Amino acid sequence: MTNLPPGVPDVISHREPPATELFLIPDEVSAELRVSRGDLKRLRDAGLGPAYFTIGSTIRYLQADVDQWRAKHPHGIEIPQRRSLGEGR
């Protein structure tokens, strides 16, 4: 609790942390989960990985989402196989 005059909002305690602390890039998430970037992409493409969002064309993760995913999968998860070149044609 601060000693501010009545009616003066305490903006300092309600300030958001810097964006660099909020968003993780795929390299950071793949290192944390101990999977390759390609495996992380396959998890993402299959809808099996941690929640993510995009800013323009860049992919970002929230640390809380990665932590939640890890808690749900304490022993990991089977990573989908790579598609062969002829598959899906």
Backbone as XML, in Angstrom:
<?xml version="1.0"?>
<chain id="A" units="angstrom">
  <residue number="1" name="MET">
    <atom name="N" x="0.842" y="-1.172" z="0.000"/>
    <atom name="CA" x="0.000" y="0.000" z="0.000"/>
    <atom name="C" x="0.880" y="1.226" z="0.000"/>
  </residue>
  <residue number="2" name="THR">
    <atom name="N" x="0.490" y="2.219" z="-0.782"/>
    <atom name="CA" x="1.276" y="3.442" z="-0.859"/>
    <atom name="C" x="0.575" y="4.552" z="-0.091"/>
  </residue>
  <residue number="3" name="ASN">
    <atom name="N" x="1.298" y="5.600" z="0.170"/>
    <atom name="CA" x="0.754" y="6.753" z="0.889"/>
    <atom name="C" x="0.451" y="7.884" z="-0.079"/>
  </residue>
  <residue number="4" name="LEU">
    <atom name="N" x="-0.379" y="7.622" z="-1.065"/>
    <atom name="CA" x="-0.748" y="8.642" z="-2.040"/>
    <atom name="C" x="-1.986" y="9.380" z="-1.555"/>
  </residue>
  <residue number="5" name="PRO">
    <atom name="N" x="-2.116" y="10.636" z="-1.956"/>
    <atom name="CA" x="-3.318" y="11.382" z="-1.590"/>
    <atom name="C" x="-4.559" y="10.707" z="-2.185"/>
  </residue>
  <residue number="6" name="PRO">
    <atom name="N" x="-5.720" y="10.883" z="-1.561"/>
    <atom name="CA" x="-6.941" y="10.285" z="-2.085"/>
    <atom name="C" x="-7.203" y="10.724" z="-3.524"/>
  </residue>
  <residue number="7" name="GLY">
    <atom name="N" x="-7.639" y="9.770" z="-4.348"/>
    <atom name="CA" x="-7.965" y="10.076" z="-5.728"/>
    <atom name="C" x="-6.799" y="9.982" z="-6.699"/>
  </residue>
  <residue number="8" name="VAL">
    <atom name="N" x="-5.583" y="9.801" z="-6.193"/>
    <atom name="CA" x="-4.411" y="9.681" z="-7.068"/>
    <atom name="C" x="-4.155" y="8.187" z="-7.292"/>
  </residue>
  <residue number="9" name="PRO">
    <atom name="N" x="-4.272" y="7.724" z="-8.539"/>
    <atom name="CA" x="-4.087" y="6.283" z="-8.790"/>
    <atom name="C" x="-2.648" y="5.850" z="-8.592"/>
  </residue>
  <residue number="10" name="ASP">
    <atom name="N" x="-2.500" y="4.666" z="-8.104"/>
    <atom name="CA" x="-1.170" y="4.079" z="-7.908"/>
    <atom name="C" x="-0.781" y="3.364" z="-9.196"/>
  </residue>
  <residue number="11" name="VAL">
    <atom name="N" x="-0.304" y="4.119" z="-10.178"/>
    <atom name="CA" x="0.004" y="3.547" z="-11.491"/>
    <atom name="C" x="1.253" y="2.689" z="-11.477"/>
  </residue>
  <residue number="12" name="ILE">
    <atom name="N" x="2.143" y="2.904" z="-10.564"/>
    <atom name="CA" x="3.390" y="2.140" z="-10.550"/>
    <atom name="C" x="3.118" y="0.672" z="-10.227"/>
  </residue>
  <residue number="13" name="SER">
    <atom name="N" x="2.266" y="0.384" z="-9.255"/>
    <atom name="CA" x="2.025" y="-1.011" z="-8.897"/>
    <atom name="C" x="1.182" y="-1.734" z="-9.938"/>
  </residue>
  <residue number="14" name="HIS">
    <atom name="N" x="0.539" y="-1.007" z="-10.860"/>
    <atom name="CA" x="-0.293" y="-1.619" z="-11.878"/>
    <atom name="C" x="0.391" y="-1.642" z="-13.246"/>
  </residue>
  <residue number="15" name="ARG">
    <atom name="N" x="1.635" y="-1.311" z="-13.297"/>
    <atom name="CA" x="2.369" y="-1.258" z="-14.558"/>
    <atom name="C" x="2.664" y="-2.670" z="-15.053"/>
  </residue>
  <residue number="16" name="GLU">
    <atom name="N" x="2.535" y="-2.863" z="-16.348"/>
    <atom name="CA" x="2.837" y="-4.154" z="-16.963"/>
    <atom name="C" x="4.354" y="-4.337" z="-17.031"/>
  </residue>
  <residue number="17" name="PRO">
    <atom name="N" x="4.833" y="-5.579" z="-16.895"/>
    <atom name="CA" x="6.264" y="-5.800" z="-17.071"/>
    <atom name="C" x="6.670" y="-5.534" z="-18.519"/>
  </residue>
  <residue number="18" name="PRO">
    <atom name="N" x="7.936" y="-5.294" z="-18.765"/>
    <atom name="CA" x="8.387" y="-5.047" z="-20.146"/>
    <atom name="C" x="8.027" y="-6.210" z="-21.052"/>
  </residue>
  <residue number="19" name="ALA">
    <atom name="N" x="7.766" y="-5.911" z="-22.308"/>
    <atom name="CA" x="7.349" y="-6.928" z="-23.277"/>
    <atom name="C" x="8.381" y="-8.037" z="-23.418"/>
  </residue>
  <residue number="20" name="THR">
    <atom name="N" x="9.655" y="-7.716" z="-23.219"/>
    <atom name="CA" x="10.685" y="-8.746" z="-23.367"/>
    <atom name="C" x="10.523" y="-9.833" z="-22.315"/>
  </residue>
  <residue number="21" name="GLU">
    <atom name="N" x="9.870" y="-9.549" z="-21.219"/>
    <atom name="CA" x="9.641" y="-10.557" z="-20.192"/>
    <atom name="C" x="8.365" y="-11.355" z="-20.461"/>
  </residue>
  <residue number="22" name="LEU">
    <atom name="N" x="7.488" y="-10.827" z="-21.289"/>
    <atom name="CA" x="6.218" y="-11.485" z="-21.530"/>
    <atom name="C" x="6.269" y="-12.502" z="-22.655"/>
  </residue>
  <residue number="23" name="PHE">
    <atom name="N" x="6.951" y="-12.189" z="-23.728"/>
    <atom name="CA" x="6.899" y="-13.011" z="-24.928"/>
    <atom name="C" x="8.162" y="-13.845" z="-25.087"/>
  </residue>
  <residue number="24" name="LEU">
    <atom name="N" x="7.963" y="-15.094" z="-25.484"/>
    <atom name="CA" x="9.092" y="-15.964" z="-25.797"/>
    <atom name="C" x="9.090" y="-16.239" z="-27.295"/>
  </residue>
  <residue number="25" name="ILE">
    <atom name="N" x="10.270" y="-16.358" z="-27.856"/>
    <atom name="CA" x="10.391" y="-16.713" z="-29.269"/>
    <atom name="C" x="10.522" y="-18.232" z="-29.376"/>
  </residue>
  <residue number="26" name="PRO">
    <atom name="N" x="10.243" y="-18.800" z="-30.552"/>
    <atom name="CA" x="10.328" y="-20.260" z="-30.698"/>
    <atom name="C" x="11.664" y="-20.862" z="-30.263"/>
  </residue>
  <residue number="27" name="ASP">
    <atom name="N" x="12.770" y="-20.181" z="-30.493"/>
    <atom name="CA" x="14.070" y="-20.708" z="-30.058"/>
    <atom name="C" x="14.107" y="-20.914" z="-28.541"/>
  </residue>
  <residue number="28" name="GLU">
    <atom name="N" x="13.546" y="-19.970" z="-27.794"/>
    <atom name="CA" x="13.539" y="-20.071" z="-26.332"/>
    <atom name="C" x="12.640" y="-21.212" z="-25.869"/>
  </residue>
  <residue number="29" name="VAL">
    <atom name="N" x="11.491" y="-21.351" z="-26.517"/>
    <atom name="CA" x="10.559" y="-22.410" z="-26.134"/>
    <atom name="C" x="11.127" y="-23.778" z="-26.484"/>
  </residue>
  <residue number="30" name="SER">
    <atom name="N" x="11.712" y="-23.902" z="-27.666"/>
    <atom name="CA" x="12.274" y="-25.207" z="-28.039"/>
    <atom name="C" x="13.416" y="-25.588" z="-27.086"/>
  </residue>
  <residue number="31" name="ALA">
    <atom name="N" x="14.220" y="-24.625" z="-26.662"/>
    <atom name="CA" x="15.290" y="-24.915" z="-25.703"/>
    <atom name="C" x="14.699" y="-25.326" z="-24.356"/>
  </residue>
  <residue number="32" name="GLU">
    <atom name="N" x="13.663" y="-24.637" z="-23.924"/>
    <atom name="CA" x="13.041" y="-24.964" z="-22.639"/>
    <atom name="C" x="12.396" y="-26.344" z="-22.658"/>
  </residue>
  <residue number="33" name="LEU">
    <atom name="N" x="11.771" y="-26.695" z="-23.770"/>
    <atom name="CA" x="11.117" y="-27.994" z="-23.880"/>
    <atom name="C" x="12.068" y="-29.098" z="-24.327"/>
  </residue>
  <residue number="34" name="ARG">
    <atom name="N" x="13.286" y="-28.701" z="-24.687"/>
    <atom name="CA" x="14.318" y="-29.638" z="-25.145"/>
    <atom name="C" x="13.880" y="-30.404" z="-26.389"/>
  </residue>
  <residue number="35" name="VAL">
    <atom name="N" x="13.344" y="-29.640" z="-27.341"/>
    <atom name="CA" x="12.991" y="-30.189" z="-28.652"/>
    <atom name="C" x="13.587" y="-29.265" z="-29.709"/>
  </residue>
  <residue number="36" name="SER">
    <atom name="N" x="13.714" y="-29.766" z="-30.916"/>
    <atom name="CA" x="14.239" y="-28.919" z="-31.990"/>
    <atom name="C" x="13.177" y="-27.898" z="-32.407"/>
  </residue>
  <residue number="37" name="ARG">
    <atom name="N" x="13.603" y="-26.875" z="-33.120"/>
    <atom name="CA" x="12.643" y="-25.892" z="-33.644"/>
    <atom name="C" x="11.672" y="-26.565" z="-34.606"/>
  </residue>
  <residue number="38" name="GLY">
    <atom name="N" x="12.167" y="-27.520" z="-35.387"/>
    <atom name="CA" x="11.304" y="-28.251" z="-36.309"/>
    <atom name="C" x="10.247" y="-29.066" z="-35.577"/>
  </residue>
  <residue number="39" name="ASP">
    <atom name="N" x="10.657" y="-29.721" z="-34.473"/>
    <atom name="CA" x="9.694" y="-30.484" z="-33.680"/>
    <atom name="C" x="8.657" y="-29.553" z="-33.051"/>
  </residue>
  <residue number="40" name="LEU">
    <atom name="N" x="9.082" y="-28.402" z="-32.577"/>
    <atom name="CA" x="8.148" y="-27.430" z="-32.013"/>
    <atom name="C" x="7.156" y="-26.975" z="-33.079"/>
  </residue>
  <residue number="41" name="LYS">
    <atom name="N" x="7.642" y="-26.774" z="-34.297"/>
    <atom name="CA" x="6.749" y="-26.376" z="-35.395"/>
    <atom name="C" x="5.743" y="-27.481" z="-35.703"/>
  </residue>
  <residue number="42" name="ARG">
    <atom name="N" x="6.200" y="-28.738" z="-35.706"/>
    <atom name="CA" x="5.273" y="-29.844" z="-35.958"/>
    <atom name="C" x="4.216" y="-29.935" z="-34.860"/>
  </residue>
  <residue number="43" name="LEU">
    <atom name="N" x="4.619" y="-29.716" z="-33.612"/>
    <atom name="CA" x="3.641" y="-29.689" z="-32.524"/>
    <atom name="C" x="2.637" y="-28.560" z="-32.731"/>
  </residue>
  <residue number="44" name="ARG">
    <atom name="N" x="3.148" y="-27.414" z="-33.107"/>
    <atom name="CA" x="2.286" y="-26.241" z="-33.342"/>
    <atom name="C" x="1.320" y="-26.509" z="-34.497"/>
  </residue>
  <residue number="45" name="ASP">
    <atom name="N" x="1.843" y="-27.036" z="-35.600"/>
    <atom name="CA" x="1.016" y="-27.309" z="-36.779"/>
    <atom name="C" x="-0.069" y="-28.351" z="-36.491"/>
  </residue>
  <residue number="46" name="ALA">
    <atom name="N" x="0.229" y="-29.304" z="-35.607"/>
    <atom name="CA" x="-0.729" y="-30.347" z="-35.257"/>
    <atom name="C" x="-1.682" y="-29.913" z="-34.148"/>
  </residue>
  <residue number="47" name="GLY">
    <atom name="N" x="-1.475" y="-28.715" z="-33.607"/>
    <atom name="CA" x="-2.322" y="-28.236" z="-32.519"/>
    <atom name="C" x="-2.028" y="-28.923" z="-31.198"/>
  </residue>
  <residue number="48" name="LEU">
    <atom name="N" x="-0.814" y="-29.457" z="-31.051"/>
    <atom name="CA" x="-0.448" y="-30.208" z="-29.853"/>
    <atom name="C" x="0.508" y="-29.471" z="-28.931"/>
  </residue>
  <residue number="49" name="GLY">
    <atom name="N" x="1.096" y="-28.384" z="-29.386"/>
    <atom name="CA" x="2.092" y="-27.678" z="-28.597"/>
    <atom name="C" x="1.473" y="-26.620" z="-27.703"/>
  </residue>
  <residue number="50" name="PRO">
    <atom name="N" x="2.332" y="-25.856" z="-27.035"/>
    <atom name="CA" x="1.847" y="-24.771" z="-26.186"/>
    <atom name="C" x="1.085" y="-23.732" z="-27.018"/>
  </residue>
  <residue number="51" name="ALA">
    <atom name="N" x="0.158" y="-23.054" z="-26.368"/>
    <atom name="CA" x="-0.584" y="-21.977" z="-27.036"/>
    <atom name="C" x="0.411" y="-20.931" z="-27.530"/>
  </residue>
  <residue number="52" name="TYR">
    <atom name="N" x="0.113" y="-20.348" z="-28.673"/>
    <atom name="CA" x="0.975" y="-19.324" z="-29.248"/>
    <atom name="C" x="0.110" y="-18.291" z="-29.944"/>
  </residue>
  <residue number="53" name="PHE">
    <atom name="N" x="0.727" y="-17.214" z="-30.336"/>
    <atom name="CA" x="0.035" y="-16.194" z="-31.117"/>
    <atom name="C" x="1.033" y="-15.586" z="-32.071"/>
  </residue>
  <residue number="54" name="THR">
    <atom name="N" x="0.531" y="-14.856" z="-33.031"/>
    <atom name="CA" x="1.424" y="-14.211" z="-33.985"/>
    <atom name="C" x="1.283" y="-12.701" z="-33.892"/>
  </residue>
  <residue number="55" name="ILE">
    <atom name="N" x="2.392" y="-12.048" z="-34.131"/>
    <atom name="CA" x="2.437" y="-10.593" z="-34.272"/>
    <atom name="C" x="2.975" y="-10.384" z="-35.679"/>
  </residue>
  <residue number="56" name="GLY">
    <atom name="N" x="2.089" y="-10.014" z="-36.581"/>
    <atom name="CA" x="2.477" y="-9.985" z="-37.986"/>
    <atom name="C" x="2.737" y="-11.414" z="-38.418"/>
  </residue>
  <residue number="57" name="SER">
    <atom name="N" x="3.945" y="-11.691" z="-38.835"/>
    <atom name="CA" x="4.284" y="-13.057" z="-39.237"/>
    <atom name="C" x="5.178" y="-13.758" z="-38.215"/>
  </residue>
  <residue number="58" name="THR">
    <atom name="N" x="5.414" y="-13.128" z="-37.070"/>
    <atom name="CA" x="6.284" y="-13.727" z="-36.066"/>
    <atom name="C" x="5.465" y="-14.474" z="-35.019"/>
  </residue>
  <residue number="59" name="ILE">
    <atom name="N" x="5.960" y="-15.610" z="-34.590"/>
    <atom name="CA" x="5.299" y="-16.451" z="-33.597"/>
    <atom name="C" x="5.867" y="-16.118" z="-32.226"/>
  </residue>
  <residue number="60" name="ARG">
    <atom name="N" x="4.969" y="-15.988" z="-31.249"/>
    <atom name="CA" x="5.372" y="-15.692" z="-29.882"/>
    <atom name="C" x="4.576" y="-16.567" z="-28.925"/>
  </residue>
  <residue number="61" name="TYR">
    <atom name="N" x="5.179" y="-16.843" z="-27.783"/>
    <atom name="CA" x="4.562" y="-17.634" z="-26.726"/>
    <atom name="C" x="4.584" y="-16.820" z="-25.441"/>
  </residue>
  <residue number="62" name="LEU">
    <atom name="N" x="3.623" y="-17.092" z="-24.565"/>
    <atom name="CA" x="3.658" y="-16.540" z="-23.217"/>
    <atom name="C" x="4.266" y="-17.597" z="-22.303"/>
  </residue>
  <residue number="63" name="GLN">
    <atom name="N" x="5.121" y="-17.172" z="-21.383"/>
    <atom name="CA" x="5.759" y="-18.119" z="-20.468"/>
    <atom name="C" x="4.707" y="-18.914" z="-19.697"/>
  </residue>
  <residue number="64" name="ALA">
    <atom name="N" x="3.630" y="-18.269" z="-19.295"/>
    <atom name="CA" x="2.573" y="-18.962" z="-18.542"/>
    <atom name="C" x="1.958" y="-20.092" z="-19.370"/>
  </residue>
  <residue number="65" name="ASP">
    <atom name="N" x="1.800" y="-19.879" z="-20.677"/>
    <atom name="CA" x="1.245" y="-20.921" z="-21.545"/>
    <atom name="C" x="2.210" y="-22.099" z="-21.680"/>
  </residue>
  <residue number="66" name="VAL">
    <atom name="N" x="3.495" y="-21.794" z="-21.778"/>
    <atom name="CA" x="4.507" y="-22.861" z="-21.870"/>
    <atom name="C" x="4.535" y="-23.647" z="-20.556"/>
  </residue>
  <residue number="67" name="ASP">
    <atom name="N" x="4.481" y="-22.938" z="-19.430"/>
    <atom name="CA" x="4.470" y="-23.610" z="-18.119"/>
    <atom name="C" x="3.237" y="-24.489" z="-17.969"/>
  </residue>
  <residue number="68" name="GLN">
    <atom name="N" x="2.086" y="-23.994" z="-18.411"/>
    <atom name="CA" x="0.841" y="-24.760" z="-18.333"/>
    <atom name="C" x="0.932" y="-26.011" z="-19.202"/>
  </residue>
  <residue number="69" name="TRP">
    <atom name="N" x="1.484" y="-25.875" z="-20.400"/>
    <atom name="CA" x="1.631" y="-27.019" z="-21.299"/>
    <atom name="C" x="2.541" y="-28.068" z="-20.670"/>
  </residue>
  <residue number="70" name="ARG">
    <atom name="N" x="3.642" y="-27.612" z="-20.085"/>
    <atom name="CA" x="4.579" y="-28.549" z="-19.443"/>
    <atom name="C" x="3.922" y="-29.276" z="-18.279"/>
  </residue>
  <residue number="71" name="ALA">
    <atom name="N" x="3.082" y="-28.573" z="-17.533"/>
    <atom name="CA" x="2.385" y="-29.203" z="-16.408"/>
    <atom name="C" x="1.409" y="-30.277" z="-16.894"/>
  </residue>
  <residue number="72" name="LYS">
    <atom name="N" x="0.788" y="-30.051" z="-18.044"/>
    <atom name="CA" x="-0.144" y="-31.026" z="-18.608"/>
    <atom name="C" x="0.574" y="-32.219" z="-19.221"/>
  </residue>
  <residue number="73" name="HIS">
    <atom name="N" x="1.827" y="-32.050" z="-19.601"/>
    <atom name="CA" x="2.599" y="-33.103" z="-20.275"/>
    <atom name="C" x="3.932" y="-33.314" z="-19.557"/>
  </residue>
  <residue number="74" name="PRO">
    <atom name="N" x="3.901" y="-33.772" z="-18.297"/>
    <atom name="CA" x="5.155" y="-33.889" z="-17.532"/>
    <atom name="C" x="6.140" y="-34.900" z="-18.113"/>
  </residue>
  <residue number="75" name="HIS">
    <atom name="N" x="5.641" y="-35.848" z="-18.906"/>
    <atom name="CA" x="6.526" y="-36.859" z="-19.510"/>
    <atom name="C" x="6.724" y="-36.620" z="-20.998"/>
  </residue>
  <residue number="76" name="GLY">
    <atom name="N" x="6.351" y="-35.428" z="-21.453"/>
    <atom name="CA" x="6.504" y="-35.099" z="-22.859"/>
    <atom name="C" x="5.297" y="-35.549" z="-23.663"/>
  </residue>
  <residue number="77" name="ILE">
    <atom name="N" x="5.439" y="-35.495" z="-24.970"/>
    <atom name="CA" x="4.358" y="-35.846" z="-25.881"/>
    <atom name="C" x="4.989" y="-36.407" z="-27.149"/>
  </residue>
  <residue number="78" name="GLU">
    <atom name="N" x="4.283" y="-37.303" z="-27.796"/>
    <atom name="CA" x="4.795" y="-37.846" z="-29.047"/>
    <atom name="C" x="4.729" y="-36.774" z="-30.123"/>
  </residue>
  <residue number="79" name="ILE">
    <atom name="N" x="5.836" y="-36.543" z="-30.767"/>
    <atom name="CA" x="5.922" y="-35.508" z="-31.791"/>
    <atom name="C" x="5.513" y="-36.107" z="-33.129"/>
  </residue>
  <residue number="80" name="PRO">
    <atom name="N" x="4.603" y="-35.457" z="-33.838"/>
    <atom name="CA" x="4.181" y="-35.976" z="-35.146"/>
    <atom name="C" x="5.379" y="-36.158" z="-36.073"/>
  </residue>
  <residue number="81" name="GLN">
    <atom name="N" x="5.298" y="-37.180" z="-36.907"/>
    <atom name="CA" x="6.371" y="-37.461" z="-37.858"/>
    <atom name="C" x="6.379" y="-36.425" z="-38.970"/>
  </residue>
  <residue number="82" name="ARG">
    <atom name="N" x="7.547" y="-36.251" z="-39.554"/>
    <atom name="CA" x="7.659" y="-35.382" z="-40.729"/>
    <atom name="C" x="6.897" y="-36.013" z="-41.875"/>
  </residue>
  <residue number="83" name="ARG">
    <atom name="N" x="6.309" y="-35.178" z="-42.681"/>
    <atom name="CA" x="5.649" y="-35.688" z="-43.891"/>
    <atom name="C" x="6.709" y="-35.981" z="-44.934"/>
  </residue>
  <residue number="84" name="SER">
    <atom name="N" x="6.510" y="-37.057" z="-45.679"/>
    <atom name="CA" x="7.445" y="-37.345" z="-46.762"/>
    <atom name="C" x="7.121" y="-36.417" z="-47.930"/>
  </residue>
  <residue number="85" name="LEU">
    <atom name="N" x="8.039" y="-36.292" z="-48.864"/>
    <atom name="CA" x="7.862" y="-35.378" z="-49.974"/>
    <atom name="C" x="6.637" y="-35.708" z="-50.820"/>
  </residue>
  <residue number="86" name="GLY">
    <atom name="N" x="6.313" y="-36.990" z="-50.999"/>
    <atom name="CA" x="5.197" y="-37.387" z="-51.819"/>
    <atom name="C" x="3.860" y="-37.418" z="-51.097"/>
  </residue>
  <residue number="87" name="GLU">
    <atom name="N" x="3.884" y="-37.289" z="-49.771"/>
    <atom name="CA" x="2.668" y="-37.393" z="-48.993"/>
    <atom name="C" x="1.777" y="-36.178" z="-49.192"/>
  </residue>
  <residue number="88" name="GLY">
    <atom name="N" x="0.493" y="-36.409" z="-49.311"/>
    <atom name="CA" x="-0.458" y="-35.316" z="-49.431"/>
    <atom name="C" x="-0.624" y="-34.804" z="-50.847"/>
  </residue>
  <residue number="89" name="ARG">
    <atom name="N" x="-0.048" y="-35.492" z="-51.806"/>
    <atom name="CA" x="-0.183" y="-35.049" z="-53.206"/>
    <atom name="C" x="-1.190" y="-35.877" z="-53.925"/>
  </residue>
</chain>
